[in-house]
Amino acid sequence: MIKPPPPIGAAQNRQALLEYQALLDNVALGIAFIRDGCFLHCNSRFSEIFGWPGEQLAGQPASLLHPSAQAGAELSSLASATLGRRQPFDTELLLQKRDRSMCWCRLRINTIDPADPDQGQIYLIEDITERRADDASAQRLLLEHQAILDNVSLAITFTRKRHFLHCNQRFSEMFGWPSDELIQQTTDALYPSPQAFAELSSLARATLGRGERLDTELLMRRRDGSTFWCRLLAKAIDPDDLGRGSIYITEDITDRRLAQEALVRARDTLELRVQERTAELATANQRLQAEIQERLQAEKQIRHLADHDALTDLPNRRLLEDRLRQAMAAARRSGNQVAVMFIDLDSFKPINDLLGHRVGDLLLQAVAKRLRGLLRAVDTVARIGGDEFVLVLPDMHSQSTSSGESAKRILAALVQPYQIDGNILTVTPSIGISHYPEHGSNVDALIARADDAMYRAKQMGRRNYQFYIDPRKE
């Protein structure tokens, strides 16, 4: 008799839950669980994509991801119809992040229990914004290259292993073959006889195999069976591997064959035209490459501006919060502390009012430069508005000693005079300090409590720093 397995204990349940959560947090897809149209919980990748911490997302309506009520209603209608057939719903669409920015996503929705839709749904989300941008850029380049080929006066075709792969519009006009029908033909369809095709094939293999360009004149056949004289130019894509294919450029020279004098002039003209067209294609390619580089540089600059203060080039609040989250995560693993310092320049406003915004801006830039010079590579200094700066100091082994010494060093440095636009200026900073995890477990709490401590420092007198004190412990 087979005995039933022993019941799973509470410890085993907790271990299983931890293993499932670790699995969810380490997959590359964003995963969220929805019931009654509201989020239950999500993995860390989902939070990263949309900027919503899991604990803040729980209980929120799933519609907050949609840019409009209409978009949410349309998606709900489509998804309901598909899920009602007990099939997963899969689509690509624009979704809205917490900061109201938009991103392209691939969304897959499954019901937890197809037999009981009230159990809820699982959202699987992949951020495909970059892929969509790359696809669009590649498509634009293909269209531009095709436009170039379709507007040259020469007939151009690409062949591989005696089959047509592609041709331009001029080639179709010359031979009477639409491009979609031509790719179903073998290359011998353009020659008046099997012998003519065999002779050209032998000559092409020998010439192209040496890495040379084939240049010959011969009779070729149109789709209606009529023949005409052509000049045929060909070049192998790779002379060491003719199986990779060749490029053929064809010119109708029937009229020039009728008169030797016209033939000589036309041959010279053709060579010049080939050179000009080649130069035009090379120039167009250079322009395309330059445009690509300009776009990449512009995108890089845009990404930088989105995360940095325009005046001081310091990280802004968005990047500060991201760095602080990373420092808190590292601190949880290492057992160390994270110090958050909120700095306010007490005497900045009179300087700004008396000497003008230009001097005030230069002073803020000088303060930012001095702060950067005081910090370690792992530290972060951000400007979050006006004359307020926030520092994140990770890997602090002792709260009062390490952060206190750092605050003293910062105070001593910032009170030193600044030479700004012919003026000798001084500022008197006040610093408030909070620590993770003692004073908070999330970004907003740590910054707010460092801000509270800064106001206590102001009350205690200028050139001062204070640690956050819980009012309940005072």
Helices and strands as residue ranges (DSSP letters): H 10-25, E 30-35, E 38-42, H 44-50, H 54-57, G 62-65, H 69-84, E 89-96, E 102-111, G 117-119, E 121-127, H 129-151, E 155-160, E 163-167, H 169-175, H 179-182, G 187-190, H 194-209, E 214-221, E 227-236, G 242-244, E 246-252, H 254-258, H 260-307, H 317-334, E 337-345, H 348-355, H 357-374, E 380-385, E 388-396, I 399-403, H 404-414, E 418-420, E 423-425, E 429-436, H 443-460, E 464-467, G 471-473
